[in-house]
Amino acid sequence: MTESKSTTVLPADWASVLQDELRQPYFSELQEFVSQERRTGTVFPAAENVFRAFELTPLNSLRVLILGQDPYHDDGQAHGLSFSVLPGVRHPPSLRNIFAELQTDLGIPPARHGCLEAWAQQGVLLLNTVLTVRAHEANSHQKKGWERFTDRVIQEANRRPSVAFILWGKPAQKKAEFLDDRHCVIQSAHPSPLSARRGFFGSRPFSTVNEFLERSGQLPIDWTLPDVAEVE
């Protein structure tokens, strides 16, 4: 499989509801742009991880959507899940603040690692608005087409019966216009150190999500991350 094709492979369940979007000319142009970027430089995440969030959270298991902006842009960080890093990678500042709020909210101490796959496997879609980025250049793949694609993903999530949406920061909060009142929509400042003290800390998103899920007859999310062997 070539690199350009590997970036377009969605799991079958997601592909079935997004097939019209995948056929749009802009999406082909987007994939060619990303492929060209990979030919001339470094792009994160690796091609095989661009749709990792969708692999770990099948559409029929979706219960929570946490929306980030674009992937981490430093070496070894991004692996396809918003805010997550692989074991052994130092926690980025936003993730440290997420863990701090989790401890304040539910008493769960920060995990030794920053891999959020255990959340994804419980139905938490860790989605970024933009799914790729040029190495060391934040926001470098904005306005190339990813926003249109992920808007459609959010619209499909809105079709689900009961979903909790966590929208951190103003760009994410703009997506609330796609969401119906039957869902739980949590909006606050972004966990970045630049804004976390302006409404993120103390917002208690994790307990709010679990209260909503239980009211709607669903199991709560276990936000505790299981320990894993550290990777140097």
C-alpha positions as CSV (number, residue, x, y, z in Angstrom):
1,M,0.0,0.0,0.0
2,T,1.4,3.4,-0.9
3,E,1.7,6.2,1.6
4,S,-0.9,8.3,-0.1
5,K,-3.5,5.5,0.0
6,S,-2.7,4.7,3.6
7,T,-3.9,8.1,4.7
8,T,-7.4,7.5,3.3
9,V,-8.3,4.2,4.8
10,L,-11.1,4.5,7.3
11,P,-12.6,1.6,9.2
12,A,-15.5,0.2,7.3
13,D,-18.2,1.4,9.7
14,W,-17.0,5.0,9.6
15,A,-16.4,4.8,5.8
16,S,-19.9,3.6,5.2
17,V,-21.5,6.8,6.7
18,L,-18.8,9.1,5.3
19,Q,-18.5,7.6,1.8
20,D,-20.1,10.6,0.1
21,E,-17.5,12.9,1.8
22,L,-14.6,10.7,0.8
23,R,-15.7,11.0,-2.8
24,Q,-15.7,14.7,-2.8
25,P,-13.0,16.4,-5.0
26,Y,-11.7,18.3,-2.0
27,F,-10.9,15.1,-0.1
28,S,-8.7,13.8,-3.0
29,E,-7.0,17.1,-3.1
30,L,-6.4,17.0,0.6
31,Q,-4.9,13.5,0.4
32,E,-2.6,14.6,-2.4
33,F,-1.5,17.6,-0.4
34,V,-0.6,15.5,2.6
35,S,1.2,13.0,0.4
36,Q,3.2,15.8,-1.1
37,E,4.1,17.1,2.3
38,R,5.3,13.6,3.3
39,R,7.5,13.4,0.2
40,T,9.2,16.7,0.9
41,G,9.3,16.7,4.8
42,T,8.0,15.2,7.9
43,V,4.3,15.0,8.8
44,F,2.7,13.9,12.0
45,P,1.2,11.5,12.8
46,A,2.6,8.7,10.7
47,A,0.4,7.8,7.7
48,E,-0.9,4.6,9.3
49,N,-2.1,6.5,12.4
50,V,-4.0,9.4,10.7
51,F,-7.3,7.6,11.4
52,R,-6.3,5.7,14.5
53,A,-9.0,7.4,16.6
54,F,-11.7,5.9,14.3
55,E,-10.1,2.4,14.5
56,L,-10.2,2.5,18.3
57,T,-13.7,4.0,18.6
58,P,-16.1,2.3,16.2
59,L,-19.2,4.3,15.3
60,N,-21.6,2.0,17.1
61,S,-19.6,2.4,20.3
62,L,-19.3,6.2,20.3
63,R,-20.5,7.7,23.6
64,V,-18.2,10.7,24.0
65,L,-16.4,13.0,21.6
66,I,-13.4,15.1,22.8
67,L,-12.4,17.7,20.2
68,G,-8.9,19.0,19.9
69,Q,-7.3,21.3,17.2
70,D,-4.4,19.8,15.3
71,P,-1.9,17.0,16.2
72,Y,1.1,17.6,18.4
73,H,3.9,18.7,16.1
74,D,7.0,17.7,17.9
75,D,8.9,14.4,17.4
76,G,7.3,11.3,18.8
77,Q,4.2,12.8,20.1
78,A,1.2,12.5,17.8
79,H,-0.3,9.1,17.2
80,G,-3.8,9.9,15.9
81,L,-5.7,10.6,19.1
82,S,-6.3,14.2,20.3
83,F,-4.3,15.1,23.4
84,S,-2.7,11.6,23.7
85,V,0.9,10.6,23.5
86,L,2.5,7.1,23.5
87,P,4.0,5.7,26.7
88,G,7.4,7.0,27.3
89,V,6.7,10.4,25.8
90,R,6.7,13.4,28.1
91,H,3.3,14.7,28.8
92,P,2.6,17.9,26.8
93,P,1.4,20.9,28.9
94,S,-2.3,20.5,27.8
95,L,-2.3,16.9,28.8
96,R,-0.8,17.7,32.2
97,N,-3.6,20.1,32.8
98,I,-6.2,17.5,31.7
99,F,-4.8,15.1,34.2
100,A,-4.8,17.8,36.9
101,E,-8.5,18.5,36.3
102,L,-9.2,14.8,36.3
103,Q,-7.7,14.5,39.7
104,T,-9.6,17.6,41.0
105,D,-12.9,16.3,39.5
106,L,-12.8,12.6,40.2
107,G,-9.8,12.1,42.5
108,I,-7.9,10.1,39.8
109,P,-4.1,10.8,40.1
110,P,-2.2,11.6,36.9
111,A,-1.1,8.5,35.0
112,R,2.5,7.7,34.6
113,H,2.0,7.7,30.8
114,G,-0.1,9.9,28.5
115,C,-1.6,7.2,26.2
116,L,-5.4,7.7,26.1
117,E,-6.2,4.6,24.1
118,A,-8.1,3.1,27.1
119,W,-10.5,6.0,26.9
120,A,-10.9,5.5,23.1
121,Q,-11.7,1.8,23.6
122,Q,-14.6,2.7,25.9
123,G,-16.3,4.9,23.2
124,V,-14.4,8.2,23.6
125,L,-13.6,9.5,20.1
126,L,-10.5,11.6,20.5
127,L,-10.8,13.8,17.5
128,N,-8.8,16.7,16.2
129,T,-10.3,19.3,13.9
130,V,-7.2,18.8,11.6
131,L,-5.7,15.4,11.4
132,T,-2.2,16.1,10.2
133,V,0.5,18.7,10.7
134,R,4.0,19.5,9.4
135,A,6.7,18.7,11.9
136,H,7.4,21.6,14.3
137,E,4.9,23.9,12.6
138,A,1.6,24.1,14.5
139,N,-1.5,24.7,12.4
140,S,0.4,24.1,9.2
141,H,-2.3,21.9,7.7
142,Q,-5.2,24.1,8.6
143,K,-7.6,25.2,5.8
144,K,-6.6,22.4,3.5
145,G,-9.8,20.4,3.8
146,W,-9.6,18.5,7.1
147,E,-12.0,20.9,8.8
148,R,-14.7,20.1,6.3
149,F,-14.1,16.4,6.8
150,T,-14.2,16.5,10.6
151,D,-17.3,18.8,10.6
152,R,-19.0,15.9,8.8
153,V,-17.7,13.5,11.4
154,I,-19.2,15.7,14.1
155,Q,-22.5,15.8,12.3
156,E,-22.5,12.0,12.1
157,A,-21.8,11.8,15.8
158,N,-24.8,14.1,16.3
159,R,-27.0,11.5,14.7
160,R,-26.2,9.1,17.5
161,P,-28.9,8.8,20.3
162,S,-26.9,10.2,23.3
163,V,-23.4,11.5,23.0
164,A,-21.4,13.8,25.4
165,F,-19.4,16.4,23.4
166,I,-16.4,18.1,25.1
167,L,-15.5,21.3,23.3
168,W,-12.4,22.9,24.7
169,G,-11.5,26.3,23.4
170,K,-13.2,28.7,21.0
171,P,-12.5,26.8,17.8
172,A,-14.0,23.6,19.2
173,Q,-17.0,25.6,20.7
174,K,-17.9,26.8,17.2
175,K,-18.9,23.1,16.4
176,A,-21.8,23.3,18.9
177,E,-23.9,24.6,16.1
178,F,-23.9,21.1,14.7
179,L,-25.3,19.5,17.9
180,D,-28.8,18.8,19.0
181,D,-30.2,19.6,22.5
182,R,-30.6,15.9,23.4
183,H,-26.8,15.6,23.8
184,C,-24.5,16.7,26.6
185,V,-22.4,19.6,25.3
186,I,-19.6,20.7,27.6
187,Q,-17.8,23.9,26.6
188,S,-14.9,25.6,28.5
189,A,-11.5,27.1,28.0
190,H,-8.8,25.0,26.3
191,P,-6.5,23.1,28.7
192,S,-3.5,24.8,27.2
193,P,-1.4,26.7,29.8
194,L,-2.4,29.9,27.9
195,S,-6.1,29.5,28.8
196,A,-6.6,26.8,31.4
197,R,-7.0,29.2,34.3
198,R,-9.7,31.1,32.4
199,G,-12.4,28.4,32.9
200,F,-10.9,25.0,32.2
201,F,-9.8,24.3,35.7
202,G,-12.8,23.6,37.9
203,S,-15.1,22.8,34.9
204,R,-15.4,19.1,36.0
205,P,-16.0,17.7,32.5
206,F,-15.3,14.1,33.5
207,S,-17.9,13.8,36.2
208,T,-20.4,15.7,34.1
209,V,-19.9,13.2,31.2
210,N,-20.5,10.3,33.5
211,E,-23.6,11.8,35.1
212,F,-25.0,12.3,31.6
213,L,-24.2,8.7,30.5
214,E,-25.8,7.2,33.6
215,R,-28.9,9.4,33.1
216,S,-29.2,8.1,29.5
217,G,-28.8,4.5,30.6
218,Q,-25.2,4.0,29.6
219,L,-22.2,2.9,31.6
220,P,-19.9,5.6,32.8
221,I,-16.4,6.0,31.4
222,D,-13.6,4.6,33.6
223,W,-11.2,7.6,33.3
224,T,-8.4,5.8,35.1
225,L,-5.7,4.8,32.7
226,P,-4.2,1.3,33.2
227,D,-0.5,1.2,33.9
228,V,1.6,0.1,31.0
229,A,5.3,-0.6,30.6
230,E,7.2,2.6,29.9
231,V,8.9,2.8,26.6
232,E,12.2,4.6,26.4
